[in-house]
Amino acid sequence: MVPIDLDNIPTYYKGKNGYMAKDVVQNFDLSYNVGTAVTYLLRSKNKHNDGGLEDIQKAINHLNFELDRLKDDTI
């Protein structure tokens, strides 16, 4: 695995206190889809100049993917 250069991580992945989205996802042991949705939401106001619309839609898509996965597991 290639080491991550912490000095070159985009600021939209870091919170006010230096917390990183990946650390939040890992700490809560989230599934891929939920973790990806959380990451999109955490960066939503910072990456694009659309007020967060693109990342919020991506988060919704991943939550729908997770709902589909959970429904499939119960059949």
N, CA, C and O of each residue as an XYZ file, in Angstrom:
300
protein
N       0.845     -1.177      0.000
C       0.000      0.000      0.000
C       0.893      1.243      0.000
O       1.876      1.317      0.737
N       0.536      2.207     -0.832
C       1.314      3.439     -0.943
C       0.981      4.347      0.245
O      -0.194      4.569      0.536
N       2.001      4.876      0.938
C       1.724      5.758      2.072
C       1.065      7.059      1.606
O       1.350      7.556      0.516
N       0.182      7.601      2.444
C      -0.524      8.833      2.133
C       0.320     10.019      2.563
O       0.813     10.069      3.690
N       0.481     10.964      1.667
C       1.198     12.204      1.979
C       0.206     13.157      2.645
O      -0.551     13.848      1.963
N       0.213     13.193      3.973
C      -0.765     13.981      4.730
C      -0.673     15.481      4.465
O      -1.628     16.214      4.725
N       0.459     15.941      3.952
C       0.608     17.365      3.663
C      -0.093     17.774      2.372
O      -0.349     18.958      2.151
N      -0.403     16.806      1.525
C      -0.996     17.120      0.230
C      -2.439     16.658      0.080
O      -2.941     16.559     -1.039
N      -3.106     16.376      1.182
C      -4.514     15.993      1.141
C      -5.336     17.268      0.950
O      -5.114     18.251      1.656
N      -6.280     17.267      0.006
C      -7.092     18.461     -0.223
C      -7.806     18.918      1.050
O      -8.236     18.099      1.862
N      -7.922     20.211      1.208
C      -8.532     20.768      2.426
C      -9.992     20.383      2.574
O     -10.509     20.373      3.691
N     -10.676     20.065      1.472
C     -12.094     19.710      1.596
C     -12.293     18.360      2.270
O     -13.429     18.001      2.580
N     -11.227     17.601      2.509
C     -11.330     16.351      3.257
C     -10.971     16.524      4.728
O     -11.021     15.559      5.491
N     -10.611     17.737      5.134
C     -10.215     17.995      6.516
C     -11.211     18.933      7.177
O     -11.657     19.909      6.573
N     -11.557     18.628      8.426
C     -12.444     19.491      9.191
C     -11.670     20.603      9.877
O     -10.456     20.725      9.718
N     -12.390     21.407     10.639
C     -11.794     22.561     11.313
C     -10.650     22.181     12.244
O      -9.671     22.920     12.351
N     -10.758     21.064     12.906
C      -9.739     20.643     13.868
C      -8.761     19.638     13.277
O      -8.039     18.959     14.007
N      -8.742     19.545     11.957
C      -7.824     18.619     11.309
C      -8.366     17.208     11.160
O      -7.689     16.336     10.615
N      -9.602     16.974     11.649
C     -10.194     15.653     11.470
C     -10.380     15.404      9.988
O     -10.730     16.306      9.227
N     -10.140     14.167      9.593
C     -10.297     13.824      8.188
C     -11.497     12.910      8.018
O     -11.790     12.078      8.877
N     -12.192     13.078      6.885
C     -13.396     12.302      6.617
C     -13.132     10.804      6.731
O     -13.942     10.070      7.298
N     -12.008     10.351      6.199
C     -11.694      8.914      6.238
C     -11.576      8.398      7.667
O     -11.914      7.247      7.944
N     -11.096      9.246      8.573
C     -10.953      8.838      9.971
C     -12.313      8.714     10.651
O     -12.528      7.811     11.460
N     -13.223      9.619     10.324
C     -14.582      9.535     10.870
C     -15.245      8.250     10.396
O     -15.835      7.519     11.192
N     -15.148      7.978      9.108
C     -15.749      6.772      8.541
C     -15.160      5.523      9.189
O     -15.890      4.607      9.568
N     -13.861      5.494      9.311
C     -13.184      4.332      9.900
C     -13.551      4.173     11.379
O     -13.786      3.059     11.845
N     -13.597      5.274     12.105
C     -13.898      5.223     13.537
C     -15.287      4.666     13.810
O     -15.501      3.986     14.814
N     -16.223      4.948     12.928
C     -17.583      4.461     13.112
C     -17.829      3.122     12.427
O     -18.937      2.589     12.486
N     -16.785      2.565     11.765
C     -16.867      1.258     11.123
C     -18.053      1.177     10.156
O     -18.850      0.240     10.196
N     -18.141      2.194      9.280
C     -19.264      2.281      8.358
C     -19.043      1.401      7.134
O     -17.908      1.119      6.749
N     -20.135      0.977      6.537
C     -20.051      0.221      5.287
C     -19.516      1.145      4.197
O     -19.444      2.360      4.376
N     -19.145      0.554      3.072
C     -18.608      1.352      1.962
C     -19.590      2.446      1.535
O     -19.218      3.615      1.432
N     -20.842      2.063      1.287
C     -21.818      3.033      0.781
C     -22.127      4.126      1.791
O     -22.198      5.299      1.426
N     -22.312      3.763      3.048
C     -22.615      4.769      4.073
C     -21.389      5.656      4.301
O     -21.517      6.873      4.431
N     -20.219      5.054      4.348
C     -18.997      5.829      4.528
C     -18.762      6.804      3.399
O     -18.352      7.942      3.629
N     -19.021      6.363      2.170
C     -18.863      7.248      1.021
C     -19.869      8.388      1.091
O     -19.526      9.531      0.789
N     -21.104      8.095      1.482
C     -22.120      9.139      1.632
C     -21.687     10.168      2.679
O     -21.814     11.373      2.459
N     -21.180      9.694      3.807
C     -20.716     10.602      4.861
C     -19.583     11.484      4.342
O     -19.554     12.685      4.607
N     -18.662     10.890      3.609
C     -17.545     11.665      3.052
C     -18.061     12.743      2.113
O     -17.609     13.887      2.176
N     -18.999     12.392      1.243
C     -19.573     13.399      0.343
C     -20.247     14.521      1.129
O     -20.108     15.695      0.784
N     -20.969     14.163      2.174
C     -21.657     15.192      2.971
C     -20.679     16.090      3.714
O     -20.880     17.302      3.802
N     -19.621     15.493      4.247
C     -18.650     16.294      4.988
C     -17.929     17.310      4.109
O     -17.544     18.380      4.580
N     -17.747     16.981      2.845
C     -17.025     17.898      1.960
C     -17.964     18.735      1.087
O     -17.500     19.544      0.284
N     -19.263     18.552      1.235
C     -20.230     19.087      0.277
C     -20.147     20.592      0.045
O     -20.363     21.043     -1.080
N     -19.850     21.359      1.043
C     -19.800     22.819      0.873
C     -18.420     23.308      0.444
O     -18.244     24.497      0.178
N     -17.449     22.419      0.374
C     -16.072     22.862      0.172
C     -15.442     22.485     -1.164
O     -14.474     23.127     -1.573
N     -15.945     21.481     -1.851
C     -15.246     21.032     -3.054
C     -15.715     21.750     -4.323
O     -14.894     22.187     -5.129
N     -17.004     21.868     -4.493
C     -17.554     22.466     -5.711
C     -18.186     23.814     -5.385
O     -18.441     24.128     -4.223
N     -18.429     24.587     -6.399
C     -19.034     25.909     -6.209
C     -20.535     25.887     -6.480
O     -21.080     26.814     -7.079
N     -21.189     24.834     -6.039
C     -22.628     24.705     -6.285
C     -23.435     24.650     -4.988
O     -24.593     24.230     -4.993
N     -22.830     25.069     -3.888
C     -23.519     25.050     -2.600
C     -23.665     23.668     -1.995
O     -24.343     23.503     -0.981
N     -23.043     22.685     -2.600
C     -23.103     21.323     -2.081
C     -24.028     20.400     -2.846
O     -24.131     19.219     -2.518
N     -24.701     20.915     -3.856
C     -25.699     20.110     -4.569
C     -25.140     18.809     -5.142
O     -25.738     17.749     -4.961
N     -24.009     18.878     -5.825
C     -23.450     17.679     -6.459
C     -23.100     16.612     -5.427
O     -23.435     15.440     -5.600
N     -22.428     17.019     -4.359
C     -22.013     16.029     -3.355
C     -23.194     15.500     -2.557
O     -23.192     14.334     -2.164
N     -24.196     16.325     -2.310
C     -25.388     15.839     -1.601
C     -26.110     14.812     -2.465
O     -26.577     13.795     -1.951
N     -26.210     15.061     -3.770
C     -26.840     14.083     -4.660
C     -26.047     12.784     -4.695
O     -26.631     11.700     -4.703
N     -24.731     12.884     -4.715
C     -23.895     11.673     -4.686
C     -24.106     10.908     -3.377
O     -24.157      9.678     -3.382
N     -24.228     11.622     -2.270
C     -24.471     10.972     -0.978
C     -25.811     10.244     -0.994
O     -25.913      9.110     -0.527
N     -26.830     10.897     -1.529
C     -28.149     10.261     -1.628
C     -28.065      8.999     -2.479
O     -28.653      7.975     -2.132
N     -27.337      9.067     -3.592
C     -27.172      7.882     -4.447
C     -26.549      6.732     -3.665
O     -27.012      5.595     -3.763
N     -25.516      7.010     -2.898
C     -24.849      5.945     -2.139
C     -25.730      5.424     -1.016
O     -25.672      4.237     -0.696
N     -26.536      6.273     -0.416
C     -27.480      5.786      0.597
C     -28.541      4.893     -0.050
O     -28.963      3.900      0.541
N     -28.967      5.243     -1.252
C     -29.903      4.375     -1.980
C     -29.252      3.040     -2.344
O     -29.898      1.995     -2.274
N     -27.978      3.073     -2.731
C     -27.259      1.818     -2.989
C     -27.252      0.945     -1.731
O     -27.443     -0.269     -1.804
N     -27.029      1.579     -0.584
C     -26.989      0.831      0.681
C     -28.367      0.269      1.022
O     -28.482     -0.869      1.475
N     -29.407      1.064      0.805
C     -30.769      0.563      1.051
C     -31.070     -0.636      0.166
O     -31.655     -1.617      0.626
N     -30.676     -0.564     -1.095
C     -30.882     -1.701     -1.999
C     -30.125     -2.929     -1.510
O     -30.648     -4.043     -1.540
N     -28.898     -2.718     -1.062
C     -28.087     -3.838     -0.553
C     -28.745     -4.470      0.662
O     -28.820     -5.694      0.770
N     -29.227     -3.628      1.583
C     -29.862     -4.135      2.801
C     -31.164     -4.874      2.473
O     -31.461     -5.909      3.070
N     -31.919     -4.351      1.542
C     -33.173     -5.022      1.148
C     -32.874     -6.364      0.500
O     -33.580     -7.341      0.749
N     -31.840     -6.423     -0.326
C     -31.447     -7.681     -0.972
C     -31.012     -8.715      0.041
O     -31.252     -9.908     -0.148
N     -30.374     -8.274      1.121
C     -29.905     -9.200      2.153
C     -31.035     -9.783      2.966
O     -30.858    -10.819      3.606
N     -32.205     -9.140      2.961
C     -33.335     -9.636      3.765
C     -34.261    -10.553      2.975
O     -35.198    -11.123      3.535
N     -34.004    -10.697      1.678
C     -34.867    -11.561      0.849
C     -34.450    -13.006      0.980
O     -35.055    -13.881      0.360
